[in-house]
Amino acid sequence: MTEQPGAIPPRQKQEPPKPSKDPVTAAELRAAIEAVLRRKGTRGMVWAESTTKRLDAELQAAVPDPVRRHVWIAMLTQFLKQRSAELATGYKPLFAAAVTAGFDAMHTEPHGILQCHVLPKPDEATVSQIEGFVYETEFYVAAEAALTTLKDEFEAYKQRPATLEPLLKMFLSALATECTLLDGTVQQAHTTFQDINAKQLTPFLEPLTIPLTSMFQSGQTLLASNRPSEIAKQVDVGLVAACASSLEAQKKLIVDLVPPATSACQIAQGKLSFALCRLNPFLLARLAPLKDLVEPQRSACLTLLGTYKTPWILCLGSLTEQQLTMLTTRCARKEVRDALTKRVKPGNIGDLGKVVHVLVDPTVDWDVACGNVQKFGYTGITLTDGVTALAWQPIGACWVPRAFACGSMETDLACLKHMPEELGADPSQAKAAAYFADLVEVCVQACAEWSSGEHKATIVRDGATWTIRVRGLFGHPQVFHVDSQYKNSVWVKRVI
């Protein structure tokens, strides 16, 4: 082919210069020593990088779950990267001294290294030869020790899943259980609100529904933030971030994150379920007639609710439908309300249930009942420690709780209706107190047995055979029937 005028001649392929077989210069020797030591100094990082590529296989036996193994791969990858760099910082300052020591040793002894042995980089034989001059330097020794340390720590780290995974699984399982309970209770609260609205009882229950609403919303918030999957993510992020921490520090991270979430759900569920017990379907059914109140009964009832709050609701819930009608009718009169609020101050409501029973006495007219509110004595029997009366009833000259709470158990507001039959028409204070103390003990025992799944049909105490019926309300035991064999009770003829 004829070359065209003005054309650029083709570039001739250049062959790389062949390394000379001349002896190395001092600068080339120093550069070779630096290259050998630099390779030694980076062996930890190189080993760490190659190890991360086989972590999936390394961890299959220790962490069979691929999802969990992915977390450990991320953790160990970060650990190897951080730890190898951290160990290298310990010997990097020794690099220059090692180069000088190696150069001085090789410069004074014949070594036979040629340029072709070190250019463009030292060959393996030359690397071994140079290492023979520098292996005792502080840099070389420290780099070798750092690599050994890194390998040992990696092997130890691979054992951590055996400790941390069961611990995390146990804690997350407990959290899942509490979340399930809380979720169920939140749903029950939602159903309760719907029931209250359907029965048109919302205005009459605000002292109970307002705090319940707050607990309900708190429960929803906790569920959103404390789901096991959400907490597990936080744990995994924390473990990866703290990958270089000790095993104990990582255990503490798990303990600091998961059990508090479990405890928060447990506490929220306990509070919410206990609040729901007070708004149980049986109480709502007894209060259902309130929606039909007309003026002035409705306003009067709501006024007294504003004065006495929850105790007023408990009083209403302890009444029969006939008593409830009588109370709301009589309290519509200002004279009755004045007598009630004069006798029972808002801050001293212990006698409220007793006064309410005086007001619903069907044997007298409203004005007589109103006068009796001021005249009657209201000394109740002595209650054992830990017992709180929720409602009262008169038995002769004694005032005895019609409902009570003790610890985590309580009775239905209207279940202790057989006491007059079993105590007699006019028991002494001592007899009524002794009878009630036994009643409390067998109720507490029955609820404990219910909670353990071993509830007996009857309980014998001090010669009396008690029948205690317990039902579950939102996870809590509630006694809804008590008797010691009615007219055949040993208490009928017992004298104290």
LINHU-V674781 format. One record per helix or strand. SS is the DSSP state (helix for helix, strand for strand). FROM is the first residue (numbers start at 1). LEN is the number of residues. If there is no record, write none. Layout:
SS:FROM:LEN ; SS:FROM:LEN
//
This chain:
strand:23:1 ; helix:26:16 ; helix:43:10 ; helix:55:5 ; helix:66:42 ; strand:114:1 ; helix:115:4 ; helix:124:11 ; helix:138:20 ; helix:160:39 ; helix:202:3 ; helix:206:20 ; helix:228:14 ; helix:247:32 ; helix:281:12 ; helix:297:12 ; helix:310:8 ; helix:321:10 ; helix:334:10 ; helix:352:8 ; helix:366:10 ; strand:380:1 ; strand:387:9 ; strand:398:9 ; strand:409:3 ; helix:419:5 ; helix:429:24 ; strand:459:3 ; strand:464:10 ; strand:476:8 ; helix:486:3
//
